[in-house]
Amino acid sequence: MVILRTVIEPTEDWTFRKYDTKKFTHGFHLYPARMHPEIARRLIVKYASESKKVVFDPFMGSGGVLVEALLNGNNSVGIDVNPFAVLLSKVKTTTIIPARLQKTYEKIISNSKSDFDNKIKYNNAPKSMNLSFWYKPEVIHKLEILKHHIFSSNEPRAIKDFFKVCFSLSSRKASNQRNSIYKIYRIGKEKLDKFKPDVFEIFEETCLKNIEKMTDFTDMANKNARAFPLLGDSRNISEAFAKVPEEIFDNGKAHLVVTSPPYGDHKTTVAYGQFSKHPGLWLELPEEHLLEVDITGLGGTKKDALSDLGSPLLESTLKQVHKNDKELSKNKNLSRADDVFSFFHDLDLCLQQISSVLKQDQSHCCFVVANRTVRRVKIPTDQIIIELGKKHGLRHVDTIHRTIANKAMAIKNAPENITDFTGETMTKESIVIWKY
């Protein structure tokens, strides 16, 4: 078994404990597993210092890398299978004159309060959601009013989308859902009885904060740079790139990839689809895409058979997980080894696609990954992807290890629901850097 040990310990501080992760438009809306903005900033400044260099994020999420690219003066492209992520990224990367936002906000909130006082109702809440379970009656009423005035506004799409994002966060904060986690769980009865959210107050606070952040972003973003957040699959990048004007690229190629792929199968790690479901339904995003995010994501669909992906370390890891499957699982048909393989199978396809859109001998590729645990086996993702990348022409340069500061996750959990057995959660990340 070959284990890669090529590691360059950082001389710089990569924890960024003192940095504000919600600066500029980064703080517009919650989103699971966001990359720290300072990681993206530092990598872009280092590897794409020239403004003509194009930055690409194949797992865009909420668009943080694209925001940093605009601040640095680089054109950028991002893709994601999640329509909610695409909307959020578009809003975060579109500069808007703050005075226009302030005027529209005042109109929306004034008309909404007037409708509520006059007992006017709108029937525009999602039909495919158990509303009474997730929202209190007055919350539903006020959300429907706000939605009406946002959706019926005559303002340009960029401004309407800005307030859709403010509305989305307000709908989450006012719901009966636990806001401390990303998976969908209802708060306990005792807390629920005392929970009396004022939707209009939450919306006002959200809008004013986001207008202030947009003001800062509009002042600092490079007006000559453009961002293209697209709905797409990183296993078919060429289809997404075809939607971008040719002049954005360097002969159809990008120069830098900065990204953080999903940790693994969504059932046990980060449930992007669950997080996006309720706000996406309120915002009338394409339901067929929205409800299949966790299925269409990497590893979301199991493969019929395990094949050799060219990584000896992956092979040995899968054998250990398979062994523990038999020893630990009561359900003999449940194979976590299959889950792990499916994830790396899809990620391997992505690496092949990424290499095909990078400018040869002029590009770098940076992956921020965490090594999760499956069946008590630590999955060395950072080392496995180096082996996978090699066959696609990605030459490993550095691996930087960092502690995840202020991480909203318990240090230990009970992954197998076994009494007195706990496992460590992901508190460290690796930044794997290739040259292509």
C-alpha positions as CSV (number, residue, x, y, z in Angstrom):
1,M,0.0,0.0,0.0
2,V,1.4,3.4,-1.0
3,I,0.6,6.3,1.4
4,L,1.4,9.8,0.2
5,R,3.3,11.8,2.8
6,T,4.1,14.9,0.8
7,V,3.0,17.7,3.2
8,I,4.3,21.3,3.4
9,E,3.4,22.7,6.8
10,P,2.3,26.3,6.5
11,T,4.4,29.2,7.7
12,E,1.3,31.4,7.4
13,D,-1.7,31.3,9.7
14,W,-4.5,29.5,7.9
15,T,-7.0,29.3,10.8
16,F,-8.2,32.9,10.2
17,R,-9.7,33.1,13.7
18,K,-9.8,36.9,13.7
19,Y,-11.3,37.3,10.3
20,D,-15.0,38.1,9.7
21,T,-16.6,35.4,7.6
22,K,-19.7,37.6,6.9
23,K,-18.0,40.6,5.4
24,F,-19.3,42.0,2.1
25,T,-22.0,39.8,0.6
26,H,-20.6,36.6,2.2
27,G,-23.0,37.1,5.1
28,F,-26.2,37.4,3.1
29,H,-27.6,34.0,3.9
30,L,-26.7,30.8,5.8
31,Y,-25.4,28.0,3.7
32,P,-23.8,24.6,4.7
33,A,-20.0,24.1,4.8
34,R,-19.0,27.4,3.3
35,M,-15.3,27.9,2.5
36,H,-13.7,30.5,4.7
37,P,-13.5,33.6,2.5
38,E,-9.9,34.3,3.5
39,I,-8.8,30.9,2.1
40,A,-10.3,31.8,-1.3
41,R,-8.8,35.3,-1.1
42,R,-5.3,34.1,-0.4
43,L,-5.3,31.4,-3.1
44,I,-6.7,33.8,-5.7
45,V,-4.2,36.5,-4.9
46,K,-1.4,34.0,-5.0
47,Y,-2.3,32.1,-8.2
48,A,-4.5,34.6,-10.1
49,S,-2.8,37.9,-9.3
50,E,-3.2,39.0,-13.0
51,S,-6.8,40.2,-13.6
52,K,-6.9,38.4,-16.9
53,K,-6.7,35.0,-15.2
54,V,-10.1,33.2,-14.9
55,V,-11.2,31.6,-11.6
56,F,-13.5,28.6,-11.7
57,D,-15.4,26.9,-8.8
58,P,-16.9,23.5,-9.9
59,F,-18.7,23.1,-6.5
60,M,-19.8,26.7,-6.2
61,G,-22.2,26.5,-3.2
62,S,-23.2,30.0,-2.1
63,G,-20.6,31.7,-4.4
64,G,-18.0,32.7,-1.9
65,V,-15.1,32.0,-4.3
66,L,-16.8,34.1,-7.0
67,V,-17.2,37.0,-4.6
68,E,-13.5,37.0,-3.8
69,A,-12.7,36.7,-7.5
70,L,-14.7,39.9,-8.2
71,L,-13.0,41.7,-5.3
72,N,-9.6,40.7,-6.8
73,G,-10.6,41.8,-10.4
74,N,-10.9,38.3,-11.9
75,N,-13.6,37.0,-14.2
76,S,-15.1,33.8,-12.6
77,V,-17.4,30.9,-13.3
78,G,-19.1,28.7,-10.8
79,I,-21.5,25.7,-11.2
80,D,-23.7,23.8,-8.8
81,V,-26.5,21.3,-9.0
82,N,-28.5,23.2,-6.4
83,P,-30.8,25.9,-7.8
84,F,-31.0,27.6,-4.4
85,A,-27.2,27.9,-4.4
86,V,-27.2,29.4,-7.9
87,L,-29.8,32.1,-6.9
88,L,-27.8,32.9,-3.8
89,S,-24.6,33.1,-5.7
90,K,-26.1,35.4,-8.4
91,V,-27.3,37.8,-5.7
92,K,-24.0,37.8,-3.9
93,T,-22.1,38.6,-7.1
94,T,-24.3,41.3,-8.6
95,T,-23.5,44.8,-7.5
96,I,-26.6,47.1,-7.0
97,I,-26.8,50.8,-6.1
98,P,-27.8,50.8,-2.4
99,A,-30.2,53.7,-2.8
100,R,-32.3,51.5,-5.2
101,L,-32.4,48.8,-2.6
102,Q,-33.3,51.1,0.2
103,K,-36.2,52.6,-1.7
104,T,-37.6,49.2,-2.7
105,Y,-37.2,47.8,0.8
106,E,-39.2,50.7,2.3
107,K,-42.0,50.1,-0.3
108,I,-42.1,46.3,0.4
109,I,-42.2,46.6,4.2
110,S,-44.7,49.5,4.2
111,N,-47.2,47.8,1.9
112,S,-46.8,44.5,3.8
113,K,-47.6,46.1,7.1
114,S,-50.6,47.8,5.6
115,D,-51.9,44.6,4.2
116,F,-51.5,42.8,7.6
117,D,-53.3,45.6,9.4
118,N,-56.1,45.4,6.9
119,K,-56.3,41.6,7.2
120,I,-55.5,41.1,3.5
121,K,-54.4,37.5,2.7
122,Y,-52.6,35.9,-0.2
123,N,-52.7,32.2,-1.0
124,N,-49.1,31.8,-2.3
125,A,-47.4,29.5,0.3
126,P,-45.9,26.2,-1.0
127,K,-48.5,23.5,-1.4
128,S,-46.0,20.6,-1.1
129,M,-45.0,21.5,2.4
130,N,-46.7,20.7,5.8
131,L,-47.1,24.4,6.6
132,S,-48.8,24.1,9.9
133,F,-46.1,21.8,11.2
134,W,-43.2,24.1,10.2
135,Y,-44.8,27.6,10.7
136,K,-47.2,29.3,13.1
137,P,-50.4,30.8,11.5
138,E,-49.3,34.4,11.9
139,V,-45.9,33.6,10.4
140,I,-47.5,32.0,7.4
141,H,-49.8,35.0,6.9
142,K,-46.9,37.5,7.0
143,L,-44.6,35.4,4.8
144,E,-47.4,35.2,2.2
145,I,-47.7,39.0,2.3
146,L,-44.0,39.6,2.0
147,K,-43.7,37.1,-0.8
148,H,-46.6,38.8,-2.8
149,H,-44.9,42.3,-2.6
150,I,-41.5,40.9,-3.6
151,F,-42.7,38.8,-6.4
152,S,-45.1,41.4,-7.8
153,S,-42.5,44.2,-7.7
154,N,-41.8,46.0,-11.0
155,E,-38.1,46.3,-10.1
156,P,-35.4,44.7,-12.2
157,R,-34.7,41.0,-11.6
158,A,-31.5,41.6,-9.7
159,I,-33.3,43.8,-7.2
160,K,-36.2,41.3,-6.8
161,D,-33.7,38.5,-6.3
162,F,-31.9,40.4,-3.6
163,F,-35.1,40.6,-1.6
164,K,-35.9,37.0,-2.4
165,V,-32.7,36.1,-0.5
166,C,-33.7,38.4,2.4
167,F,-37.1,36.8,2.4
168,S,-35.6,33.3,2.3
169,L,-33.5,33.9,5.4
170,S,-36.4,35.4,7.2
171,S,-38.6,32.4,6.4
172,R,-36.0,30.2,8.0
173,K,-35.5,32.3,11.1
174,A,-39.3,32.5,11.6
175,S,-39.9,28.8,11.1
176,N,-40.3,26.0,13.7
177,Q,-37.1,24.5,12.4
178,R,-34.0,24.3,14.5
179,N,-31.8,27.0,13.1
180,S,-28.6,25.7,14.7
181,I,-28.4,22.8,12.3
182,Y,-28.8,22.3,8.5
183,K,-30.8,19.2,8.5
184,I,-34.6,19.6,8.9
185,Y,-35.6,19.1,12.5
186,R,-38.5,20.8,14.4
187,I,-37.6,22.6,17.7
188,G,-38.9,20.9,20.9
189,K,-42.4,21.5,22.2
190,E,-41.3,23.6,25.2
191,K,-39.3,26.0,23.1
192,L,-41.9,26.0,20.4
193,D,-44.6,27.2,22.9
194,K,-42.4,30.2,23.8
195,F,-41.4,30.9,20.2
196,K,-43.2,34.0,18.9
197,P,-41.2,35.4,15.9
198,D,-42.1,38.7,14.3
199,V,-41.6,38.0,10.6
200,F,-41.7,41.7,9.6
201,E,-39.1,42.6,12.2
202,I,-36.8,39.7,11.1
203,F,-37.2,40.8,7.4
204,E,-36.4,44.4,8.3
205,E,-33.3,43.5,10.2
206,T,-32.2,41.2,7.4
207,C,-32.7,43.7,4.7
208,L,-30.9,46.5,6.4
209,K,-27.9,44.3,7.2
210,N,-27.7,43.0,3.6
211,I,-28.1,46.5,2.1
212,E,-25.2,47.6,4.2
213,K,-23.1,44.6,3.1
214,M,-24.1,45.3,-0.5
215,T,-22.9,48.9,-0.1
216,D,-19.5,47.7,1.0
217,F,-19.3,45.1,-1.8
218,T,-20.4,47.5,-4.5
219,D,-17.7,50.0,-3.4
220,M,-14.9,47.3,-3.4
221,A,-15.8,45.0,-6.3
222,N,-13.9,45.5,-9.6
223,K,-16.4,46.9,-12.1
224,N,-14.5,45.3,-15.0
225,A,-14.8,41.8,-13.7
226,R,-17.8,39.5,-14.2
227,A,-19.1,36.4,-12.4
228,F,-21.2,33.6,-13.9
229,P,-23.0,31.4,-11.4
230,L,-24.6,28.6,-13.3
231,L,-26.8,25.6,-12.7
232,G,-24.7,22.7,-13.8
233,D,-22.9,19.4,-13.0
234,S,-19.2,19.3,-12.4
235,R,-19.2,15.9,-14.2
236,N,-20.2,17.8,-17.4
237,I,-18.4,21.1,-17.2
238,S,-18.3,21.8,-20.9
239,E,-22.1,22.0,-21.0
240,A,-22.0,24.8,-18.4
241,F,-19.0,26.6,-20.0
242,A,-21.0,26.8,-23.2
243,K,-23.4,29.2,-21.5
244,V,-20.5,31.7,-20.8
245,P,-19.4,34.3,-23.4
246,E,-16.2,33.1,-25.2
247,E,-14.3,36.3,-24.4
248,I,-14.4,35.5,-20.7
249,F,-12.1,32.6,-21.1
250,D,-8.5,32.2,-22.4
251,N,-9.3,30.2,-25.6
252,G,-12.0,28.3,-23.7
253,K,-9.9,27.7,-20.7
254,A,-9.7,28.8,-17.0
255,H,-6.5,29.4,-15.1
256,L,-7.4,28.6,-11.5
257,V,-9.7,26.3,-9.7
258,V,-10.6,27.1,-6.1
259,T,-13.2,24.9,-4.6
260,S,-14.5,22.8,-1.7
261,P,-16.2,19.6,-2.9
262,P,-18.9,17.9,-0.7
263,Y,-17.5,15.8,2.1
264,G,-19.2,12.6,0.9
265,D,-22.7,11.1,0.7
266,H,-25.2,13.7,1.8
267,K,-27.2,11.3,4.1
268,T,-24.5,11.3,6.7
269,T,-22.5,14.5,6.1
270,V,-23.9,17.8,4.8
271,A,-27.5,17.6,3.6
272,Y,-27.5,20.5,1.0
273,G,-30.9,19.4,-0.3
274,Q,-32.5,19.3,3.0
275,F,-31.2,22.8,3.9
276,S,-32.4,24.2,0.6
277,K,-35.8,22.5,0.4
278,H,-38.0,24.9,2.4
279,P,-36.6,28.2,1.2
280,G,-36.5,26.9,-2.4
281,L,-40.2,25.9,-2.3
282,W,-41.1,29.4,-0.9
283,L,-39.1,30.9,-3.8
284,E,-40.7,28.7,-6.4
285,L,-37.4,27.3,-7.6
286,P,-37.6,24.4,-10.1
287,E,-38.9,21.7,-7.8
288,E,-37.6,18.8,-9.8
289,H,-34.0,20.1,-9.4
290,L,-34.5,21.3,-5.8
291,L,-35.8,18.0,-4.4
292,E,-33.1,15.9,-6.1
293,V,-30.0,17.9,-5.0
294,D,-28.8,15.1,-2.6
295,I,-29.4,12.5,-5.3
296,T,-27.7,14.3,-8.1
297,G,-24.8,15.4,-5.9
298,L,-21.5,13.5,-5.8
299,G,-22.1,9.9,-4.5
300,G,-25.8,10.5,-4.3
301,T,-26.5,7.5,-6.6
302,K,-24.8,4.2,-5.9
303,K,-22.8,2.5,-8.6
304,D,-23.7,-0.9,-9.9
305,A,-20.2,-2.3,-9.3
306,L,-16.9,-1.2,-7.7
307,S,-14.1,-0.6,-10.2
308,D,-10.4,0.3,-9.9
309,L,-10.1,4.1,-10.0
310,G,-6.3,4.0,-9.9
311,S,-5.8,4.8,-6.3
312,P,-4.1,2.1,-4.1
313,L,-5.0,4.1,-1.0
314,L,-8.7,4.2,-1.9
315,E,-8.6,0.4,-2.5
316,S,-7.1,-0.3,0.9
317,T,-9.5,2.1,2.6
318,L,-12.5,0.5,0.9
319,K,-11.4,-2.9,2.1
320,Q,-11.3,-1.7,5.7
321,V,-14.7,-0.1,5.5
322,H,-16.1,-3.2,3.9
323,K,-14.7,-5.3,6.7
324,N,-16.2,-3.1,9.3
325,D,-19.5,-3.1,7.4
326,K,-19.8,-6.8,8.1
327,E,-18.7,-6.5,11.7
328,L,-20.7,-3.4,12.8
329,S,-23.8,-3.3,10.6
330,K,-27.0,-5.0,11.7
331,N,-28.4,-4.4,8.2
332,K,-26.2,-6.7,6.1
333,N,-27.6,-5.0,2.9
334,L,-26.3,-1.6,4.0
335,S,-22.8,-1.1,2.6
336,R,-21.0,2.1,3.6
337,A,-18.1,1.0,1.4
338,D,-20.4,1.4,-1.6
339,D,-21.2,4.9,-0.5
340,V,-17.6,5.8,-0.2
341,F,-16.8,4.3,-3.6
342,S,-19.7,6.1,-5.2
343,F,-18.5,9.5,-3.9
344,F,-14.9,9.0,-5.2
345,H,-16.1,7.5,-8.5
346,D,-18.0,10.8,-9.1
347,L,-15.2,13.0,-7.8
348,D,-12.8,11.2,-10.2
349,L,-15.1,12.2,-13.1
350,C,-15.0,15.7,-11.9
351,L,-11.2,15.8,-11.7
352,Q,-11.1,14.6,-15.3
353,Q,-13.5,17.3,-16.4
354,I,-11.6,20.0,-14.4
355,S,-8.3,19.1,-16.1
356,S,-10.0,19.4,-19.5
357,V,-10.9,23.1,-18.9
358,L,-7.6,24.3,-17.4
359,K,-4.9,26.1,-19.4
360,Q,-2.0,23.7,-19.6
361,D,1.2,24.7,-17.9
362,Q,-0.4,27.9,-16.7
363,S,-2.9,26.8,-14.2
364,H,-3.4,25.7,-10.6
365,C,-6.1,23.7,-8.9
366,C,-6.9,24.1,-5.2
367,F,-9.2,21.7,-3.3
368,V,-10.3,22.3,0.3
369,V,-11.3,19.0,1.8
370,A,-11.9,17.3,5.2
371,N,-11.2,13.7,6.0
372,R,-14.4,12.2,7.4
373,T,-14.9,8.9,9.3
374,V,-17.0,6.0,7.9
375,R,-17.4,2.8,9.9
376,R,-14.7,4.0,12.3
377,V,-12.3,4.3,9.4
378,K,-10.7,7.7,8.7
379,I,-11.1,8.3,4.9
380,P,-7.8,10.1,3.8
381,T,-9.6,12.2,1.1
382,D,-6.7,14.6,0.8
383,Q,-4.3,11.8,-0.1
384,I,-6.7,9.8,-2.3
385,I,-7.5,12.8,-4.5
386,I,-3.8,13.3,-5.1
387,E,-3.6,9.8,-6.5
388,L,-6.7,10.3,-8.6
389,G,-5.6,13.7,-9.9
390,K,-2.2,12.3,-11.1
391,K,-3.8,10.3,-13.9
392,H,-5.5,13.4,-15.1
393,G,-2.3,15.4,-15.4
394,L,-2.7,17.3,-12.0
395,R,0.8,17.5,-10.5
396,H,0.7,17.8,-6.7
397,V,2.5,20.9,-5.3
398,D,1.5,21.4,-1.7
399,T,-0.9,20.2,1.0
400,I,-1.6,22.7,3.7
401,H,-3.4,21.6,6.9
402,R,-5.5,23.9,8.9
403,T,-7.7,23.8,12.0
404,I,-11.3,24.8,11.3
405,A,-11.8,27.7,13.8
406,N,-15.3,28.5,15.1
407,K,-16.8,25.4,13.5
408,A,-20.5,24.9,14.1
409,M,-20.2,21.2,14.8
410,A,-19.8,19.1,17.9
411,I,-16.2,17.8,18.5
412,K,-17.6,14.3,18.9
413,N,-20.8,12.6,17.8
414,A,-22.5,9.2,17.9
415,P,-22.3,8.1,14.3
416,E,-23.5,4.6,14.8
417,N,-26.0,5.1,17.7
418,I,-24.0,2.8,19.9
419,T,-23.9,3.4,23.6
420,D,-20.6,4.9,24.9
421,F,-19.2,5.0,21.4
422,T,-18.4,8.4,19.9
423,G,-16.5,9.5,16.9
424,E,-14.6,12.7,16.1
425,T,-16.2,15.1,13.7
426,M,-14.3,17.1,11.0
427,T,-12.3,19.8,12.8
428,K,-9.4,20.0,10.3
429,E,-9.2,20.7,6.6
430,S,-6.5,20.1,4.0
431,I,-5.9,22.5,1.1
432,V,-4.6,20.3,-1.7
433,I,-2.8,22.3,-4.4
434,W,-2.0,21.0,-7.9
435,K,-0.4,22.5,-10.9
436,Y,-1.7,21.7,-14.4
